[in-house]
Amino acid sequence: MIGIGLLVLQQLSGVNGILFYAGSIFKAADITNSNLATFRLGVVQVIATGVTTWLSDKLVDGFFSLLVSSFSSQLLLGMLTPLC
Protein backbone atom coordinates (compact mmCIF):
# COMPACT_ATOMS: atom_id res chain seq x y z
CA MET A 1 0.00 0.00 0.00
CA ILE A 2 2.89 2.38 0.78
CA GLY A 3 4.43 1.65 -2.61
CA ILE A 4 1.22 2.52 -4.42
CA GLY A 5 0.95 5.73 -2.43
CA LEU A 6 4.50 6.70 -3.36
CA LEU A 7 3.82 6.03 -7.04
CA VAL A 8 0.68 8.17 -6.93
CA LEU A 9 2.58 11.00 -5.25
CA GLN A 10 5.29 10.76 -7.90
CA GLN A 11 2.70 11.11 -10.64
CA LEU A 12 1.11 14.10 -8.91
CA SER A 13 4.44 15.84 -8.31
CA GLY A 14 4.73 16.98 -11.92
CA VAL A 15 7.95 15.16 -12.74
CA ASN A 16 6.41 13.42 -15.75
CA GLY A 17 5.08 16.72 -17.09
CA ILE A 18 8.50 18.30 -16.85
CA LEU A 19 10.11 15.35 -18.62
CA PHE A 20 7.43 15.24 -21.33
CA TYR A 21 7.77 18.95 -22.07
CA ALA A 22 11.54 19.16 -21.47
CA GLY A 23 12.27 20.20 -25.06
CA SER A 24 9.70 22.99 -24.94
CA ILE A 25 10.91 24.11 -21.52
CA PHE A 26 14.50 24.31 -22.74
CA LYS A 27 13.42 26.22 -25.87
CA ALA A 28 11.47 28.69 -23.74
CA ALA A 29 14.57 29.15 -21.58
CA ASP A 30 16.49 30.19 -24.73
CA ILE A 31 18.82 27.21 -24.65
CA THR A 32 20.36 27.05 -28.10
CA ASN A 33 20.26 23.28 -28.50
CA SER A 34 17.20 22.03 -26.63
CA ASN A 35 17.57 18.51 -28.04
CA LEU A 36 21.04 18.20 -26.54
CA ALA A 37 19.78 19.54 -23.22
CA THR A 38 16.94 16.99 -23.24
CA PHE A 39 19.43 14.24 -24.03
CA ARG A 40 21.62 15.35 -21.13
CA LEU A 41 18.58 15.30 -18.86
CA GLY A 42 17.99 11.67 -19.85
CA VAL A 43 21.64 10.82 -19.22
CA VAL A 44 21.43 12.38 -15.75
CA GLN A 45 18.32 10.32 -15.04
CA VAL A 46 19.98 7.07 -16.08
CA ILE A 47 23.09 7.81 -14.02
CA ALA A 48 21.00 8.84 -11.02
CA THR A 49 18.98 5.64 -11.26
CA GLY A 50 22.14 3.53 -11.33
CA VAL A 51 23.76 5.38 -8.44
CA THR A 52 20.67 5.31 -6.23
CA THR A 53 20.13 1.62 -6.96
CA TRP A 54 23.70 0.87 -5.96
CA LEU A 55 23.47 3.08 -2.88
CA SER A 56 20.20 1.54 -1.76
CA ASP A 57 21.75 -1.90 -2.02
CA LYS A 58 25.09 -1.12 -0.36
CA LEU A 59 24.65 1.79 2.02
CA VAL A 60 21.01 2.12 2.98
CA ASP A 61 19.38 -0.03 5.61
CA GLY A 62 15.70 0.36 6.26
CA PHE A 63 12.77 1.87 4.43
CA PHE A 64 12.97 5.35 5.96
CA SER A 65 16.65 5.66 5.10
CA LEU A 66 15.88 4.68 1.52
CA LEU A 67 13.24 7.41 1.26
CA VAL A 68 15.55 10.04 2.73
CA SER A 69 18.44 9.10 0.45
CA SER A 70 16.17 9.03 -2.61
CA PHE A 71 14.72 12.43 -1.81
CA SER A 72 18.17 13.90 -1.19
CA SER A 73 19.57 12.61 -4.48
CA GLN A 74 16.52 13.82 -6.42
CA LEU A 75 16.80 17.23 -4.84
CA LEU A 76 20.51 17.52 -5.60
CA LEU A 77 20.22 16.32 -9.19
CA GLY A 78 17.13 18.46 -9.74
CA MET A 79 19.11 21.50 -8.70
CA LEU A 80 22.01 20.51 -10.98
CA THR A 81 19.80 19.86 -14.03
CA PRO A 82 19.62 23.51 -15.17
CA LEU A 83 23.41 23.61 -15.24
CA CYS A 84 23.60 21.03 -18.05
PyMOL Python script that loads the backbone (N, CA, C, O; Angstrom):
from pymol import cmd

cmd.read_pdbstr("""\
ATOM      1  N   MET A   1       0.819  -1.190   0.000  1.00  0.00           N
ATOM      2  CA  MET A   1       0.000   0.000   0.000  1.00  0.00           C
ATOM      3  C   MET A   1       0.872   1.266   0.000  1.00  0.00           C
ATOM      4  O   MET A   1       0.542   2.254  -0.656  1.00  0.00           O
ATOM      5  N   ILE A   2       1.989   1.223   0.744  1.00  0.00           N
ATOM      6  CA  ILE A   2       2.886   2.376   0.781  1.00  0.00           C
ATOM      7  C   ILE A   2       3.494   2.608  -0.602  1.00  0.00           C
ATOM      8  O   ILE A   2       3.629   3.749  -1.043  1.00  0.00           O
ATOM      9  N   GLY A   3       3.855   1.526  -1.276  1.00  0.00           N
ATOM     10  CA  GLY A   3       4.432   1.652  -2.614  1.00  0.00           C
ATOM     11  C   GLY A   3       3.476   2.300  -3.593  1.00  0.00           C
ATOM     12  O   GLY A   3       3.880   3.140  -4.397  1.00  0.00           O
ATOM     13  N   ILE A   4       2.217   1.920  -3.531  1.00  0.00           N
ATOM     14  CA  ILE A   4       1.217   2.515  -4.417  1.00  0.00           C
ATOM     15  C   ILE A   4       1.066   3.998  -4.106  1.00  0.00           C
ATOM     16  O   ILE A   4       0.967   4.825  -5.012  1.00  0.00           O
ATOM     17  N   GLY A   5       1.050   4.326  -2.819  1.00  0.00           N
ATOM     18  CA  GLY A   5       0.950   5.731  -2.433  1.00  0.00           C
ATOM     19  C   GLY A   5       2.117   6.548  -2.937  1.00  0.00           C
ATOM     20  O   GLY A   5       1.937   7.678  -3.392  1.00  0.00           O
ATOM     21  N   LEU A   6       3.321   5.986  -2.860  1.00  0.00           N
ATOM     22  CA  LEU A   6       4.498   6.699  -3.356  1.00  0.00           C
ATOM     23  C   LEU A   6       4.438   6.905  -4.866  1.00  0.00           C
ATOM     24  O   LEU A   6       4.826   7.959  -5.370  1.00  0.00           O
ATOM     25  N   LEU A   7       3.950   5.895  -5.585  1.00  0.00           N
ATOM     26  CA  LEU A   7       3.823   6.032  -7.036  1.00  0.00           C
ATOM     27  C   LEU A   7       2.796   7.093  -7.403  1.00  0.00           C
ATOM     28  O   LEU A   7       3.004   7.860  -8.343  1.00  0.00           O
ATOM     29  N   VAL A   8       1.698   7.141  -6.674  1.00  0.00           N
ATOM     30  CA  VAL A   8       0.681   8.169  -6.928  1.00  0.00           C
ATOM     31  C   VAL A   8       1.253   9.552  -6.660  1.00  0.00           C
ATOM     32  O   VAL A   8       1.039  10.475  -7.446  1.00  0.00           O
ATOM     33  N   LEU A   9       1.977   9.703  -5.557  1.00  0.00           N
ATOM     34  CA  LEU A   9       2.584  11.004  -5.245  1.00  0.00           C
ATOM     35  C   LEU A   9       3.601  11.413  -6.301  1.00  0.00           C
ATOM     36  O   LEU A   9       3.725  12.596  -6.617  1.00  0.00           O
ATOM     37  N   GLN A  10       4.324  10.453  -6.843  1.00  0.00           N
ATOM     38  CA  GLN A  10       5.290  10.764  -7.897  1.00  0.00           C
ATOM     39  C   GLN A  10       4.564  11.288  -9.133  1.00  0.00           C
ATOM     40  O   GLN A  10       5.011  12.249  -9.759  1.00  0.00           O
ATOM     41  N   GLN A  11       3.453  10.663  -9.480  1.00  0.00           N
ATOM     42  CA  GLN A  11       2.700  11.108 -10.643  1.00  0.00           C
ATOM     43  C   GLN A  11       2.134  12.511 -10.436  1.00  0.00           C
ATOM     44  O   GLN A  11       2.080  13.309 -11.371  1.00  0.00           O
ATOM     45  N   LEU A  12       1.714  12.806  -9.206  1.00  0.00           N
ATOM     46  CA  LEU A  12       1.113  14.100  -8.912  1.00  0.00           C
ATOM     47  C   LEU A  12       2.138  15.206  -8.707  1.00  0.00           C
ATOM     48  O   LEU A  12       1.781  16.383  -8.664  1.00  0.00           O
ATOM     49  N   SER A  13       3.411  14.833  -8.582  1.00  0.00           N
ATOM     50  CA  SER A  13       4.437  15.836  -8.314  1.00  0.00           C
ATOM     51  C   SER A  13       4.816  16.646  -9.543  1.00  0.00           C
ATOM     52  O   SER A  13       5.468  17.682  -9.409  1.00  0.00           O
ATOM     53  N   GLY A  14       4.437  16.219 -10.712  1.00  0.00           N
ATOM     54  CA  GLY A  14       4.726  16.977 -11.921  1.00  0.00           C
ATOM     55  C   GLY A  14       6.001  16.579 -12.623  1.00  0.00           C
ATOM     56  O   GLY A  14       6.364  17.193 -13.626  1.00  0.00           O
ATOM     57  N   VAL A  15       6.690  15.574 -12.131  1.00  0.00           N
ATOM     58  CA  VAL A  15       7.947  15.162 -12.740  1.00  0.00           C
ATOM     59  C   VAL A  15       7.717  14.689 -14.179  1.00  0.00           C
ATOM     60  O   VAL A  15       8.491  15.026 -15.074  1.00  0.00           O
ATOM     61  N   ASN A  16       6.674  13.922 -14.396  1.00  0.00           N
ATOM     62  CA  ASN A  16       6.408  13.424 -15.748  1.00  0.00           C
ATOM     63  C   ASN A  16       6.084  14.557 -16.714  1.00  0.00           C
ATOM     64  O   ASN A  16       6.476  14.507 -17.880  1.00  0.00           O
ATOM     65  N   GLY A  17       5.374  15.573 -16.243  1.00  0.00           N
ATOM     66  CA  GLY A  17       5.079  16.719 -17.094  1.00  0.00           C
ATOM     67  C   GLY A  17       6.335  17.470 -17.490  1.00  0.00           C
ATOM     68  O   GLY A  17       6.478  17.905 -18.633  1.00  0.00           O
ATOM     69  N   ILE A  18       7.234  17.617 -16.549  1.00  0.00           N
ATOM     70  CA  ILE A  18       8.500  18.300 -16.851  1.00  0.00           C
ATOM     71  C   ILE A  18       9.303  17.498 -17.871  1.00  0.00           C
ATOM     72  O   ILE A  18       9.869  18.063 -18.806  1.00  0.00           O
ATOM     73  N   LEU A  19       9.349  16.188 -17.688  1.00  0.00           N
ATOM     74  CA  LEU A  19      10.113  15.355 -18.623  1.00  0.00           C
ATOM     75  C   LEU A  19       9.464  15.318 -19.999  1.00  0.00           C
ATOM     76  O   LEU A  19      10.159  15.313 -21.015  1.00  0.00           O
ATOM     77  N   PHE A  20       8.132  15.293 -20.038  1.00  0.00           N
ATOM     78  CA  PHE A  20       7.433  15.241 -21.325  1.00  0.00           C
ATOM     79  C   PHE A  20       7.655  16.535 -22.109  1.00  0.00           C
ATOM     80  O   PHE A  20       7.846  16.504 -23.325  1.00  0.00           O
ATOM     81  N   TYR A  21       7.631  17.653 -21.419  1.00  0.00           N
ATOM     82  CA  TYR A  21       7.773  18.951 -22.074  1.00  0.00           C
ATOM     83  C   TYR A  21       9.184  19.517 -21.949  1.00  0.00           C
ATOM     84  O   TYR A  21       9.373  20.725 -22.098  1.00  0.00           O
ATOM     85  N   ALA A  22      10.169  18.679 -21.681  1.00  0.00           N
ATOM     86  CA  ALA A  22      11.537  19.163 -21.470  1.00  0.00           C
ATOM     87  C   ALA A  22      12.057  19.955 -22.666  1.00  0.00           C
ATOM     88  O   ALA A  22      12.681  21.000 -22.487  1.00  0.00           O
ATOM     89  N   GLY A  23      11.812  19.479 -23.863  1.00  0.00           N
ATOM     90  CA  GLY A  23      12.265  20.196 -25.056  1.00  0.00           C
ATOM     91  C   GLY A  23      11.672  21.588 -25.145  1.00  0.00           C
ATOM     92  O   GLY A  23      12.376  22.556 -25.434  1.00  0.00           O
ATOM     93  N   SER A  24      10.375  21.686 -24.895  1.00  0.00           N
ATOM     94  CA  SER A  24       9.701  22.993 -24.937  1.00  0.00           C
ATOM     95  C   SER A  24      10.189  23.900 -23.818  1.00  0.00           C
ATOM     96  O   SER A  24      10.354  25.104 -24.015  1.00  0.00           O
ATOM     97  N   ILE A  25      10.419  23.325 -22.650  1.00  0.00           N
ATOM     98  CA  ILE A  25      10.911  24.112 -21.519  1.00  0.00           C
ATOM     99  C   ILE A  25      12.296  24.669 -21.826  1.00  0.00           C
ATOM    100  O   ILE A  25      12.577  25.834 -21.544  1.00  0.00           O
ATOM    101  N   PHE A  26      13.156  23.842 -22.401  1.00  0.00           N
ATOM    102  CA  PHE A  26      14.500  24.305 -22.738  1.00  0.00           C
ATOM    103  C   PHE A  26      14.467  25.361 -23.847  1.00  0.00           C
ATOM    104  O   PHE A  26      15.253  26.308 -23.825  1.00  0.00           O
ATOM    105  N   LYS A  27      13.552  25.199 -24.824  1.00  0.00           N
ATOM    106  CA  LYS A  27      13.423  26.220 -25.873  1.00  0.00           C
ATOM    107  C   LYS A  27      12.948  27.541 -25.278  1.00  0.00           C
ATOM    108  O   LYS A  27      13.449  28.606 -25.641  1.00  0.00           O
ATOM    109  N   ALA A  28      11.984  27.472 -24.366  1.00  0.00           N
ATOM    110  CA  ALA A  28      11.466  28.691 -23.735  1.00  0.00           C
ATOM    111  C   ALA A  28      12.531  29.367 -22.874  1.00  0.00           C
ATOM    112  O   ALA A  28      12.478  30.577 -22.657  1.00  0.00           O
ATOM    113  N   ALA A  29      13.486  28.599 -22.389  1.00  0.00           N
ATOM    114  CA  ALA A  29      14.574  29.152 -21.582  1.00  0.00           C
ATOM    115  C   ALA A  29      15.721  29.661 -22.448  1.00  0.00           C
ATOM    116  O   ALA A  29      16.788  30.003 -21.937  1.00  0.00           O
ATOM    117  N   ASP A  30      15.499  29.708 -23.756  1.00  0.00           N
ATOM    118  CA  ASP A  30      16.489  30.193 -24.727  1.00  0.00           C
ATOM    119  C   ASP A  30      17.776  29.390 -24.724  1.00  0.00           C
ATOM    120  O   ASP A  30      18.861  29.943 -24.907  1.00  0.00           O
ATOM    121  N   ILE A  31      17.658  28.094 -24.518  1.00  0.00           N
ATOM    122  CA  ILE A  31      18.821  27.213 -24.652  1.00  0.00           C
ATOM    123  C   ILE A  31      18.972  26.911 -26.133  1.00  0.00           C
ATOM    124  O   ILE A  31      18.016  26.491 -26.785  1.00  0.00           O
ATOM    125  N   THR A  32      20.158  27.121 -26.660  1.00  0.00           N
ATOM    126  CA  THR A  32      20.356  27.048 -28.103  1.00  0.00           C
ATOM    127  C   THR A  32      20.073  25.667 -28.676  1.00  0.00           C
ATOM    128  O   THR A  32      19.477  25.557 -29.748  1.00  0.00           O
ATOM    129  N   ASN A  33      20.482  24.636 -27.997  1.00  0.00           N
ATOM    130  CA  ASN A  33      20.256  23.276 -28.496  1.00  0.00           C
ATOM    131  C   ASN A  33      19.410  22.514 -27.480  1.00  0.00           C
ATOM    132  O   ASN A  33      19.935  21.823 -26.606  1.00  0.00           O
ATOM    133  N   SER A  34      18.097  22.652 -27.610  1.00  0.00           N
ATOM    134  CA  SER A  34      17.199  22.025 -26.633  1.00  0.00           C
ATOM    135  C   SER A  34      17.220  20.503 -26.728  1.00  0.00           C
ATOM    136  O   SER A  34      16.987  19.820 -25.731  1.00  0.00           O
ATOM    137  N   ASN A  35      17.495  19.963 -27.917  1.00  0.00           N
ATOM    138  CA  ASN A  35      17.573  18.509 -28.044  1.00  0.00           C
ATOM    139  C   ASN A  35      18.755  17.946 -27.259  1.00  0.00           C
ATOM    140  O   ASN A  35      18.640  16.899 -26.622  1.00  0.00           O
ATOM    141  N   LEU A  36      19.870  18.632 -27.307  1.00  0.00           N
ATOM    142  CA  LEU A  36      21.041  18.199 -26.545  1.00  0.00           C
ATOM    143  C   LEU A  36      20.782  18.306 -25.049  1.00  0.00           C
ATOM    144  O   LEU A  36      21.184  17.430 -24.282  1.00  0.00           O
ATOM    145  N   ALA A  37      20.112  19.376 -24.631  1.00  0.00           N
ATOM    146  CA  ALA A  37      19.784  19.535 -23.217  1.00  0.00           C
ATOM    147  C   ALA A  37      18.833  18.435 -22.749  1.00  0.00           C
ATOM    148  O   ALA A  37      18.977  17.922 -21.640  1.00  0.00           O
ATOM    149  N   THR A  38      17.866  18.071 -23.585  1.00  0.00           N
ATOM    150  CA  THR A  38      16.945  16.986 -23.242  1.00  0.00           C
ATOM    151  C   THR A  38      17.683  15.660 -23.156  1.00  0.00           C
ATOM    152  O   THR A  38      17.409  14.848 -22.272  1.00  0.00           O
ATOM    153  N   PHE A  39      18.620  15.438 -24.073  1.00  0.00           N
ATOM    154  CA  PHE A  39      19.431  14.236 -24.030  1.00  0.00           C
ATOM    155  C   PHE A  39      20.253  14.180 -22.741  1.00  0.00           C
ATOM    156  O   PHE A  39      20.349  13.131 -22.104  1.00  0.00           O
ATOM    157  N   ARG A  40      20.833  15.299 -22.369  1.00  0.00           N
ATOM    158  CA  ARG A  40      21.615  15.351 -21.128  1.00  0.00           C
ATOM    159  C   ARG A  40      20.738  15.080 -19.908  1.00  0.00           C
ATOM    160  O   ARG A  40      21.171  14.432 -18.955  1.00  0.00           O
ATOM    161  N   LEU A  41      19.522  15.575 -19.943  1.00  0.00           N
ATOM    162  CA  LEU A  41      18.576  15.297 -18.860  1.00  0.00           C
ATOM    163  C   LEU A  41      18.329  13.794 -18.737  1.00  0.00           C
ATOM    164  O   LEU A  41      18.285  13.256 -17.631  1.00  0.00           O
ATOM    165  N   GLY A  42      18.170  13.122 -19.870  1.00  0.00           N
ATOM    166  CA  GLY A  42      17.994  11.672 -19.854  1.00  0.00           C
ATOM    167  C   GLY A  42      19.216  10.947 -19.323  1.00  0.00           C
ATOM    168  O   GLY A  42      19.094   9.974 -18.579  1.00  0.00           O
ATOM    169  N   VAL A  43      20.392  11.419 -19.703  1.00  0.00           N
ATOM    170  CA  VAL A  43      21.636  10.816 -19.215  1.00  0.00           C
ATOM    171  C   VAL A  43      21.739  10.972 -17.698  1.00  0.00           C
ATOM    172  O   VAL A  43      22.119  10.034 -16.996  1.00  0.00           O
ATOM    173  N   VAL A  44      21.401  12.153 -17.199  1.00  0.00           N
ATOM    174  CA  VAL A  44      21.432  12.382 -15.751  1.00  0.00           C
ATOM    175  C   VAL A  44      20.454  11.441 -15.053  1.00  0.00           C
ATOM    176  O   VAL A  44      20.761  10.911 -13.986  1.00  0.00           O
ATOM    177  N   GLN A  45      19.286  11.230 -15.642  1.00  0.00           N
ATOM    178  CA  GLN A  45      18.315  10.319 -15.040  1.00  0.00           C
ATOM    179  C   GLN A  45      18.841   8.889 -14.981  1.00  0.00           C
ATOM    180  O   GLN A  45      18.685   8.209 -13.966  1.00  0.00           O
ATOM    181  N   VAL A  46      19.455   8.439 -16.050  1.00  0.00           N
ATOM    182  CA  VAL A  46      19.984   7.072 -16.081  1.00  0.00           C
ATOM    183  C   VAL A  46      21.101   6.913 -15.048  1.00  0.00           C
ATOM    184  O   VAL A  46      21.136   5.925 -14.314  1.00  0.00           O
ATOM    185  N   ILE A  47      22.001   7.874 -14.993  1.00  0.00           N
ATOM    186  CA  ILE A  47      23.091   7.812 -14.021  1.00  0.00           C
ATOM    187  C   ILE A  47      22.540   7.847 -12.598  1.00  0.00           C
ATOM    188  O   ILE A  47      22.974   7.081 -11.738  1.00  0.00           O
ATOM    189  N   ALA A  48      21.586   8.736 -12.358  1.00  0.00           N
ATOM    190  CA  ALA A  48      21.001   8.841 -11.022  1.00  0.00           C
ATOM    191  C   ALA A  48      20.302   7.548 -10.616  1.00  0.00           C
ATOM    192  O   ALA A  48      20.369   7.141  -9.457  1.00  0.00           O
ATOM    193  N   THR A  49      19.638   6.911 -11.558  1.00  0.00           N
ATOM    194  CA  THR A  49      18.982   5.639 -11.259  1.00  0.00           C
ATOM    195  C   THR A  49      20.004   4.580 -10.881  1.00  0.00           C
ATOM    196  O   THR A  49      19.805   3.839  -9.918  1.00  0.00           O
ATOM    197  N   GLY A  50      21.098   4.505 -11.636  1.00  0.00           N
ATOM    198  CA  GLY A  50      22.142   3.534 -11.326  1.00  0.00           C
ATOM    199  C   GLY A  50      22.796   3.786  -9.979  1.00  0.00           C
ATOM    200  O   GLY A  50      23.021   2.856  -9.204  1.00  0.00           O
ATOM    201  N   VAL A  51      23.098   5.044  -9.706  1.00  0.00           N
ATOM    202  CA  VAL A  51      23.756   5.384  -8.440  1.00  0.00           C
ATOM    203  C   VAL A  51      22.838   5.104  -7.261  1.00  0.00           C
ATOM    204  O   VAL A  51      23.265   4.508  -6.272  1.00  0.00           O
ATOM    205  N   THR A  52      21.579   5.526  -7.354  1.00  0.00           N
ATOM    206  CA  THR A  52      20.666   5.307  -6.235  1.00  0.00           C
ATOM    207  C   THR A  52      20.359   3.829  -6.035  1.00  0.00           C
ATOM    208  O   THR A  52      20.158   3.387  -4.904  1.00  0.00           O
ATOM    209  N   THR A  53      20.321   3.068  -7.109  1.00  0.00           N
ATOM    210  CA  THR A  53      20.125   1.620  -6.959  1.00  0.00           C
ATOM    211  C   THR A  53      21.309   1.002  -6.230  1.00  0.00           C
ATOM    212  O   THR A  53      21.132   0.182  -5.329  1.00  0.00           O
ATOM    213  N   TRP A  54      22.520   1.397  -6.621  1.00  0.00           N
ATOM    214  CA  TRP A  54      23.704   0.873  -5.963  1.00  0.00           C
ATOM    215  C   TRP A  54      23.745   1.308  -4.499  1.00  0.00           C
ATOM    216  O   TRP A  54      24.038   0.503  -3.615  1.00  0.00           O
ATOM    217  N   LEU A  55      23.449   2.586  -4.246  1.00  0.00           N
ATOM    218  CA  LEU A  55      23.469   3.080  -2.878  1.00  0.00           C
ATOM    219  C   LEU A  55      22.425   2.399  -2.005  1.00  0.00           C
ATOM    220  O   LEU A  55      22.687   2.078  -0.846  1.00  0.00           O
ATOM    221  N   SER A  56      21.250   2.184  -2.562  1.00  0.00           N
ATOM    222  CA  SER A  56      20.200   1.542  -1.761  1.00  0.00           C
ATOM    223  C   SER A  56      20.574   0.109  -1.423  1.00  0.00           C
ATOM    224  O   SER A  56      20.163  -0.412  -0.386  1.00  0.00           O
ATOM    225  N   ASP A  57      21.339  -0.523  -2.276  1.00  0.00           N
ATOM    226  CA  ASP A  57      21.748  -1.901  -2.018  1.00  0.00           C
ATOM    227  C   ASP A  57      22.918  -1.966  -1.035  1.00  0.00           C
ATOM    228  O   ASP A  57      22.956  -2.847  -0.177  1.00  0.00           O
ATOM    229  N   LYS A  58      23.865  -1.046  -1.155  1.00  0.00           N
ATOM    230  CA  LYS A  58      25.088  -1.119  -0.358  1.00  0.00           C
ATOM    231  C   LYS A  58      25.048  -0.322   0.944  1.00  0.00           C
ATOM    232  O   LYS A  58      25.513  -0.796   1.980  1.00  0.00           O
ATOM    233  N   LEU A  59      24.496   0.881   0.888  1.00  0.00           N
ATOM    234  CA  LEU A  59      24.647   1.788   2.017  1.00  0.00           C
ATOM    235  C   LEU A  59      23.395   1.975   2.867  1.00  0.00           C
ATOM    236  O   LEU A  59      23.492   2.305   4.049  1.00  0.00           O
ATOM    237  N   VAL A  60      22.257   1.773   2.292  1.00  0.00           N
ATOM    238  CA  VAL A  60      21.013   2.115   2.977  1.00  0.00           C
ATOM    239  C   VAL A  60      20.428   0.881   3.651  1.00  0.00           C
ATOM    240  O   VAL A  60      20.324  -0.189   3.052  1.00  0.00           O
ATOM    241  N   ASP A  61      20.051   1.058   4.908  1.00  0.00           N
ATOM    242  CA  ASP A  61      19.385  -0.032   5.608  1.00  0.00           C
ATOM    243  C   ASP A  61      18.080   0.504   6.192  1.00  0.00           C
ATOM    244  O   ASP A  61      18.083   1.423   7.010  1.00  0.00           O
ATOM    245  N   GLY A  62      17.000  -0.065   5.772  1.00  0.00           N
ATOM    246  CA  GLY A  62      15.696   0.358   6.262  1.00  0.00           C
ATOM    247  C   GLY A  62      14.946   1.218   5.264  1.00  0.00           C
ATOM    248  O   GLY A  62      15.539   1.889   4.420  1.00  0.00           O
ATOM    249  N   PHE A  63      13.639   1.182   5.379  1.00  0.00           N
ATOM    250  CA  PHE A  63      12.773   1.866   4.427  1.00  0.00           C
ATOM    251  C   PHE A  63      12.891   3.379   4.539  1.00  0.00           C
ATOM    252  O   PHE A  63      12.973   4.072   3.526  1.00  0.00           O
ATOM    253  N   PHE A  64      12.900   3.898   5.769  1.00  0.00           N
ATOM    254  CA  PHE A  64      12.972   5.347   5.956  1.00  0.00           C
ATOM    255  C   PHE A  64      14.278   5.906   5.405  1.00  0.00           C
ATOM    256  O   PHE A  64      14.282   6.966   4.779  1.00  0.00           O
ATOM    257  N   SER A  65      15.365   5.216   5.627  1.00  0.00           N
ATOM    258  CA  SER A  65      16.655   5.661   5.098  1.00  0.00           C
ATOM    259  C   SER A  65      16.646   5.686   3.580  1.00  0.00           C
ATOM    260  O   SER A  65      17.237   6.573   2.965  1.00  0.00           O
ATOM    261  N   LEU A  66      15.981   4.716   2.978  1.00  0.00           N
ATOM    262  CA  LEU A  66      15.877   4.684   1.520  1.00  0.00           C
ATOM    263  C   LEU A  66      15.106   5.892   1.008  1.00  0.00           C
ATOM    264  O   LEU A  66      15.494   6.499   0.010  1.00  0.00           O
ATOM    265  N   LEU A  67      14.022   6.243   1.681  1.00  0.00           N
ATOM    266  CA  LEU A  67      13.245   7.414   1.264  1.00  0.00           C
ATOM    267  C   LEU A  67      14.050   8.701   1.403  1.00  0.00           C
ATOM    268  O   LEU A  67      14.020   9.557   0.519  1.00  0.00           O
ATOM    269  N   VAL A  68      14.757   8.832   2.499  1.00  0.00           N
ATOM    270  CA  VAL A  68      15.551  10.044   2.727  1.00  0.00           C
ATOM    271  C   VAL A  68      16.667  10.149   1.692  1.00  0.00           C
ATOM    272  O   VAL A  68      16.898  11.226   1.141  1.00  0.00           O
ATOM    273  N   SER A  69      17.357   9.052   1.425  1.00  0.00           N
ATOM    274  CA  SER A  69      18.443   9.102   0.453  1.00  0.00           C
ATOM    275  C   SER A  69      17.911   9.356  -0.958  1.00  0.00           C
ATOM    276  O   SER A  69      18.547  10.067  -1.736  1.00  0.00           O
ATOM    277  N   SER A  70      16.760   8.787  -1.294  1.00  0.00           N
ATOM    278  CA  SER A  70      16.170   9.028  -2.611  1.00  0.00           C
ATOM    279  C   SER A  70      15.770  10.486  -2.769  1.00  0.00           C
ATOM    280  O   SER A  70      16.037  11.103  -3.801  1.00  0.00           O
ATOM    281  N   PHE A  71      15.130  11.034  -1.746  1.00  0.00           N
ATOM    282  CA  PHE A  71      14.721  12.435  -1.810  1.00  0.00           C
ATOM    283  C   PHE A  71      15.933  13.346  -1.931  1.00  0.00           C
ATOM    284  O   PHE A  71      15.923  14.296  -2.715  1.00  0.00           O
ATOM    285  N   SER A  72      16.964  13.064  -1.167  1.00  0.00           N
ATOM    286  CA  SER A  72      18.167  13.903  -1.192  1.00  0.00           C
ATOM    287  C   SER A  72      18.826  13.877  -2.566  1.00  0.00           C
ATOM    288  O   SER A  72      19.231  14.919  -3.081  1.00  0.00           O
ATOM    289  N   SER A  73      18.934  12.699  -3.158  1.00  0.00           N
ATOM    290  CA  SER A  73      19.572  12.614  -4.476  1.00  0.00           C
ATOM    291  C   SER A  73      18.715  13.277  -5.541  1.00  0.00           C
ATOM    292  O   SER A  73      19.254  13.916  -6.445  1.00  0.00           O
ATOM    293  N   GLN A  74      17.387  13.141  -5.460  1.00  0.00           N
ATOM    294  CA  GLN A  74      16.517  13.815  -6.419  1.00  0.00           C
ATOM    295  C   GLN A  74      16.623  15.320  -6.286  1.00  0.00           C
ATOM    296  O   GLN A  74      16.650  16.034  -7.289  1.00  0.00           O
ATOM    297  N   LEU A  75      16.683  15.804  -5.064  1.00  0.00           N
ATOM    298  CA  LEU A  75      16.800  17.232  -4.836  1.00  0.00           C
ATOM    299  C   LEU A  75      18.114  17.769  -5.396  1.00  0.00           C
ATOM    300  O   LEU A  75      18.126  18.792  -6.081  1.00  0.00           O
ATOM    301  N   LEU A  76      19.205  17.091  -5.110  1.00  0.00           N
ATOM    302  CA  LEU A  76      20.509  17.522  -5.595  1.00  0.00           C
ATOM    303  C   LEU A  76      20.574  17.517  -7.121  1.00  0.00           C
ATOM    304  O   LEU A  76      21.001  18.498  -7.730  1.00  0.00           O
ATOM    305  N   LEU A  77      20.152  16.418  -7.732  1.00  0.00           N
ATOM    306  CA  LEU A  77      20.219  16.324  -9.190  1.00  0.00           C
ATOM    307  C   LEU A  77      19.223  17.252  -9.858  1.00  0.00           C
ATOM    308  O   LEU A  77      19.477  17.747 -10.956  1.00  0.00           O
ATOM    309  N   GLY A  78      18.092  17.493  -9.209  1.00  0.00           N
ATOM    310  CA  GLY A  78      17.133  18.455  -9.742  1.00  0.00           C
ATOM    311  C   GLY A  78      17.694  19.856  -9.753  1.00  0.00           C
ATOM    312  O   GLY A  78      17.409  20.637 -10.661  1.00  0.00           O
ATOM    313  N   MET A  79      18.490  20.183  -8.752  1.00  0.00           N
ATOM    314  CA  MET A  79      19.113  21.503  -8.700  1.00  0.00           C
ATOM    315  C   MET A  79      20.267  21.611  -9.700  1.00  0.00           C
ATOM    316  O   MET A  79      20.579  22.708 -10.163  1.00  0.00           O
ATOM    317  N   LEU A  80      20.895  20.499 -10.034  1.00  0.00           N
ATOM    318  CA  LEU A  80      22.006  20.508 -10.982  1.00  0.00           C
ATOM    319  C   LEU A  80      21.545  20.449 -12.442  1.00  0.00           C
ATOM    320  O   LEU A  80      22.309  20.784 -13.347  1.00  0.00           O
ATOM    321  N   THR A  81      20.305  20.028 -12.672  1.00  0.00           N
ATOM    322  CA  THR A  81      19.798  19.859 -14.031  1.00  0.00           C
ATOM    323  C   THR A  81      19.884  21.141 -14.867  1.00  0.00           C
ATOM    324  O   THR A  81      20.288  21.071 -16.028  1.00  0.00           O
ATOM    325  N   PRO A  82      19.524  22.295 -14.330  1.00  0.00           N
ATOM    326  CA  PRO A  82      19.620  23.509 -15.170  1.00  0.00           C
ATOM    327  C   PRO A  82      21.042  23.859 -15.586  1.00  0.00           C
ATOM    328  O   PRO A  82      21.237  24.638 -16.519  1.00  0.00           O
ATOM    329  N   LEU A  83      22.026  23.302 -14.916  1.00  0.00           N
ATOM    330  CA  LEU A  83      23.413  23.609 -15.244  1.00  0.00           C
ATOM    331  C   LEU A  83      23.918  22.829 -16.460  1.00  0.00           C
ATOM    332  O   LEU A  83      24.995  23.122 -16.979  1.00  0.00           O
ATOM    333  N   CYS A  84      23.159  21.856 -16.908  1.00  0.00           N
ATOM    334  CA  CYS A  84      23.599  21.030 -18.049  1.00  0.00           C
ATOM    335  C   CYS A  84      23.639  21.805 -19.337  1.00  0.00           C
ATOM    336  O   CYS A  84      23.987  21.251 -20.380  1.00  0.00           O
TER     337      CYS A  84
END
""", "prot")
cmd.dss("prot")
cmd.show_as("cartoon", "prot")
cmd.util.cbc("prot")
cmd.orient("prot")
